Amino acid sequence: MKRSMGKRVQGRAPEGISTDDAKRRNRTPEGTQTIKEAESVRQEHVIRSANLEESREKTSQQRDLSRRTFLLGLGATAAVASYGLAGCAPKSESAAPSDGMQGDDSSPTAKGDAPDTVQAVAETPAKNTETKSADLVVIGSGIAGMSAAVEASRAGATVVVLEKTAITGGDSSICSGNFYCCESKTQDELGYTDYGTPEDIAQFFFAQSDEDANMDICRLVAENGGAALDWLVDMGCEFDKKPGDNVSDRSMLSKTGGKGIVDVLVSEAEKNGAELMMETRAIGLKTDAGRVTGVIARQGTTEYDISARSVVIASGGFDGQDWSKELYAPGAVGWHTFSSPGNTGDGIELAKEADALILLKGGLSQIHLVGKKPLALNDEVSKLRMINTGIFVTDLAYRCANESMTSQFDYFIPFVESGRKQFAIICDSNQPETRLELLKQGIEKGVVDTADTIEELAVAAGLPSYPLAKTVEAYNALCDAGEDTAFHKKPEDLQRVEQAPFFAVQITPNTNDSFGQLAISTKAEVLNGQRQPIAGLYAAGTIANAELFYLRYAVSGASLCMGTVTGRIAAQSTLADMQA
């Protein structure tokens, strides 16, 4: 039996913190969640993660990934697969303040300190060693991991859940709770029947991935999503149609947010005997004759050798901190993030040691927020992030995108290609009354600058004056010609910027979660480079969405649906394996 973990980076193991039930779950008294409370969950993640960073040893970082240059400059792609990022929309009132981990000068990377990688922790000697055993070890306590824990524990399996932070839920606990599915009994009972068929949803996922997705995985999520929603409802979760969604009846919204769903799953798992080990980080996989047979974990200075029949990796993404983005998506370093600070790519490194196929698809689930310190996604002023008649410019005042894009996620590519961290939309006062009202509100909130001339606007917005004037001049010439030969904007959106007053809407790129990472089968088995299952190893949720998303997030609610579906299937597969 071997402990599968190679040497990479030196560092310091985290110290343990108290883990009482109230703090762990961070429950609201009534079981509900406000926007402010959702943001407080992320803040607590941030604070506690920062407390675990007492000191780090300076070191150089070695990477052993075989990489080729990705066209967007995001980073790298393995010869067989490509690399990247995806997730659900956060439910927060305001952007998280700088915590020393979001790309400012106080970040570990900026200070030259060693990043807190799995390998760094693994190479730090433990003071104590303990052994445990279970039928199933689940790495991560988000919706995917807890769905696996509930499904397995209900069937009588012994389950241990490892959560590296002091709070359950990861990104699931800070997302809004959208769930995208069809043919749910719950939807029918509520009178929502305009949702199409599972094949419709599968084809939609496939189309949103630019036909890069694995249709088998698209169908897996689509065909099981309705049953997954009903499963959650049967446990006590409450859903209704997502407000404002007039396209179909597929989008359901949890009345208690993502955190409320996690709380229900945690209670159910514990009721069935599952053990949650908080502030306990998986640092290695145990293998025997090609089969994964358990996990090596670290809680403070104590190392746990946990034997298991199967392991489910549900550890989320890697955009929670700048140092981890630097490893997998350097183009996004310095961008704002709504993701949990615990999302640092641990699952990738663990799975690599079991020879897993890594599929990081080169995209970021990104929402373009209004303001240099971004407003909340649900702030009405955030609608200004897309102005089809304006000019999208970088902080150097040159144009960088086709403003006719209909999805906020489509701006990811031009953002990364530009290599910049701040942007603005330049427009004039020839706008619909509703937009002018939003612009007025934006001025009041300090996220929109205004002036009577382009030159004065440049000064107000902190943009170089001469380049901005030339950019507007060139754009107006394209409008006069009726054809955008630079970015191929729709002719009907080509409108001269000439009527004072002028406006500059501040835009800051944001990452929400990661696309890709591990290739899985329809049984949620982790696949190796030959696309064969790795015995005893499964994956669920964000870390397993490699063949569902590509470059853009398909639709709000896809991640929670996918996480619940794959978590349950991973548990069902391990139960079947136990009975074989």
Protein Blocks (a to p, Z undefined) as FASTA:
>chain_A
ZZddddfbdcdddddddfbfklmnopafklpacfklmmmmmmmmmmmmmmmmmbccdddd
ddfbdcdddfklnapcdfkbccdddddddddfbdcddehinopakbmklnopacddfklm
mmpccfbdcddddfbdcedjbfklmmmmmmmmmnopacddddfblbehijmlmmgoiacd
ehifklmmnopabgojfklmmmmmmmmnoomacfklmmmmmmmmmmmmmmmmmnopacdd
dehiakbmmbccdfkbjklmmmmmmmmmmmnopacdehiacfbdcdeehiacbdcddehj
accddddfbdcddebpaklbfklmmmmommlgoiacfbdfklgolmmmmmmmnopacdde
hiacddddedjbdcdfklmklmmmpcfkbccddfkopafbdfkbcbfklmmmmmmmnopa
bdcddddfbdcfklmmmmmmmmmnopaccdfbfklmmmmnopafklmmmmmmmmmmmmmn
opafknopafklmccdfbacddddddddddfbdeehiacdfkopacdfkopacehiaceh
jllmmmmbghiafbghjlmmmmmmmmmmmmmmmmmmmmZZ
